[in-house]
Amino acid sequence: MNGVMAELAKEHPHASFVKLEAEAVPEVSEKYEISSVPTFLFFKNSQKIDRLDGAHAPELTKKVQRHASSGSFPPSTNEHLKEDLNLRLKKLIHAAPCMLFMKGTPQEPRCGFSKQMVEILQKHNIQFSSFDIFSDEEVRQGLKTYSNWPTYPQLYVSGELVGGLDIIKELEASEELDTICPKAPKLEERLKVLTNKASVMLFMKGNKQEAKCGFSKQILEILNSTGVEYETFDILEDEEVRQGLKTYSNWPTYPQLYVKGDLVGGLDIVKELKENGELLPVLRGEN
């Protein structure tokens, strides 16, 4: 979906596209009830006006085009007052504890300096979110004045400018970088949080709206028939989780169903529980 987002950003330069890691901003995820990744939220004047759950490129394109054509997105650069821009920039630099303003995305950096910055942050296991300045010329130019820093990338921690690539390299050399930037949780800690995210958690290929393998589709049908609420995680969107959960749970295949953080099993186990009349009590945590 990163490629789709990049193309939409080019087609709609007056709309701001911001990518956040759900795990990095749990308060945002909780506020907007983010239960699957990716989730796309649409805002106008700081108010949420629409959302899309799941990786549905055609539907995302339709929604962006509809809101853009209806004037939902902010007007062009010339129509913004300076104080409005400063307020917007302040919100952006506070969007996550560690925010990187760069050319491109961490997956596809579009300049050597941005690529080096991402490599350093990832090497030190630093948890960060990013903003592609190519997606918004107003932010690209305005942030230079706002921060009094003329070049990119720019790294912010808790809303305060740390600096560009040279500063980050100096902090790395002096071993200060690890004390300034928030660390990403270790994989085992992250998996524990994910498996306990909801009382019933299903790790699958795809999401509730669109299963991407036959086994995942079957287990969705079974769970939906019980009437029990559950949340899903699309393992195709996160290779680290996809591989790590196999070791964490000692279960080599997907889908995987968890209740209160404990592994129930895969499709065959769920089928057996259903046939024996034990599935509902298990999902309710009664067994």
N, C-alpha and C positions, 0 to 999 in steps of 0.2 A: 504493500500500500504506500510505501514511501515514494515510489515513482509516480503514483497517481496524485499524491499530495503535491509533489513538485510541479507536475504539469498544471494542476488546478491553480497553484499559486502564480504561475506564469500567465495563465489565462485571465486571472482576476487579481490584478495588482493592487486594487483598493481594498481587498480583504486581507486580514492578517491570519496567518496559519501558524499555530503554536503547537509544538509537540511536547508532551509531558509524560514521564514514566509514572505509571500509577503507583508503584511501590515507593517512589521518591516523595510523593505528596499525598500521603494517606488521608489527610484532612479534606483534600479536594475530592478524592475518590469517594469518601464517605458522604460528603455534602451532596454530590451529584449521583450517588448510588451507582457507581461504576462496578458492574458485576462481571464484565467480560472485556477482553482486549482484542482488537482496538475498539474504543468507543469515541465517537465524534460528537462534540457539543458545539452548537451554534449560538453566538451571542450578538446582541445589538444593544448598545448603550448600557453595557455591563449586565444585561438581563438575558438569561437563557431563553432562546426562542424555538429551538429544535434540537433533536439528537438522533444519532444513528448508532445502533449497537451491532458490532461485527464488521468483518472485512467485505463489504459489498460495494465494489468499485462503481458499478452503474448507478446504484441508488445514491451513493455519495456525490457523484457527479451531478445527478439530477437536483439534489438538494442545494448544492453550492450554486448551480446555475439559477435555480428558482429564487433563492434568497438574493443573489447578486442582481438579478433582473428586476426584483421587486424593491430594490433599494434597502434591503435589510442591513447590508454591510455599511460601514462608515463611508462617508463621502471622500472625494479625492483629497490629496495632500493640501492643495491650495485652500480648501474649504475648512480646514481644521484650525482652530485657534491654538496659539502656542501653549497656553495653559492646559488645553485638552490633551495635547501631545505629551506634555510633561507628565500628566496624570497617567496616561497610557503607558509611558515608558517606566514609570515607577511601578505599575502593576506587573509589567513584564519582568523586570529585574527581581521582583519578589515572587514570581510564579513558582519557584522551587528554591530550596535552601542553597543550591549551587546551580547557577544559570550560565550557560555558555552561548554567547552570540557569535555566530560563525558563518562562514560561507559554505552552504550546503548542509548536510546532516552528518551525524556521527557515522552512519552507514556509508554515506557517499559524500565525503568532504570535497569541496570544489576549489580548494587552494592548498598549497603546501603547508602554509602556516597553520591553517585550521586542522589539517591532517595531523601535524605534529602535536598540536594541543590535545586533540582527542587521544592520541596514542599515549601521551604522558598521563592524562587523567585515568585512562583505562589501566595502564600499567600499575598505577597506585591504587587501583580498586576504588576510585572516587565516584560517588553517586552524583550524577548531574543530569539536568535536562537542557535542551538546546533550542535555539531560535535561529532559523535560516534567514539571514538579513537580505538575501536575494529575493525572498518572498514578499518583502515590504520595503519599498524605497524610502518611505517616510520614516520608518524606524531606523533604517540604515543610516540616513543622514542625521536624524534628530538625536540619536544616541551619542554621536560624536560630540555634539555640543553639550548635551545633558551631562555626560561623564567627563568632558574635557579630555577625551582620549581619541586621537584622530584615525586610528587604524583598527583592523579586526584580525584575529578574534579578540573578544573581550570576555573576561571571566568575572562573575559576581558571586559573592558568598553572603548570604543574609541581606541581600540588597545593596551591598557595598562593593565597589569596584576593587578587584585585586590587581588586575592589569592584563597585559597582553602576553604573547608567547615568551618574550625575553624575560619578563618578570617571573613567569611560571617556571622557566628553566632555572632562574636564580634560586627560587624557593625550593626547587627540587634538589639543586646542588647543595644547598645549605640544610637540607632535610627538614625544612619548615613546612613544606607543602602538605605533609600528612597531618600536621596539627591544625591547619587552617580549613581544609575542605572536609566535608562529611564523607565518611566511608560507606560504600555500598555494603549491605549485609552479606555475610558469608552465605554460600549457596544453601547449606543445610538450614541455616536460620530462616532464609527466604522460603524454602520449601515448607518449613514448619508453619510459617505465617500463612502461606497459600493454602495448605491443606486444612487449616483452621479458619479460613476466611468466612465460611458459612457452615452451618450445622451439617449440611449435605453438599459436598463438593464433587463435581465430576470433571476429571481431566480427560479431554477428548480431542479428536481431530475435527475442528470446526466449532460451532457454537449452537445454542438452542435453535436459532433460526435456520441454520444451514449446516448439517452434519456433512463431513467430507470423507467419510468411509462408512461402509455398511455396518460394521460393528457399533460405531458411535451412533448411527441412526437407530439401530435396534434398541440400544440401551436408553436413548432419549424417549422412545415410544413407551418403554416399560415404566420409566420414571414419571412420564406425563400421565400415565394411566393411574398412578397412585394418588395424585393430587397433592403430594408433598412438595413443598418449595425447595428448590435447590439452585445452586449457581454453577457455572461452568468456566473452565479455563481452556483456551485453544492452544494446545501444545505446538501447533504448526507456527505460531507467532513467536515462540521463544525456544530456541534450540537448547539453551542451557537448562531450562526447566525440563524440557522433553527428555534429555539424556540423564540429567541428575536425578529425576524422580524414580527412574528405573532402579538405580542403586539405593536411593533413600528408602524405597518401599520394598526392595528386593522382588519386584514384579516387572517382568521384561516387556510387557505389551500394553497397548491402550485399546479401549478406554480403561480408566481406573476410577473407582468410586470410593469416596471417603465419607465417614460419618463421625463428626466431632473429632476430626484429625486422625482417626484410625482407618486404615485400609480395610475395605470390605472385600474388594476383588474386582475382577473384570466382568465381561458380559456373561460368561458361563456361570460364574458364581451367582450373579444377580438373577439369572434365569432359574437356577436351582432354588434360590430363596423364594422366588415368586411361585414356583410350582409347589413348594412345601408350605406356602402360606406364611412364610416368615419374613418376607421382604418389608412389609409395612412396619412391623415392630422394630426391625433393624434400623430403618430410616428414621423412625421416631426416637431412636436411642433407648428403646425399652429392653433390648437384649444385651 
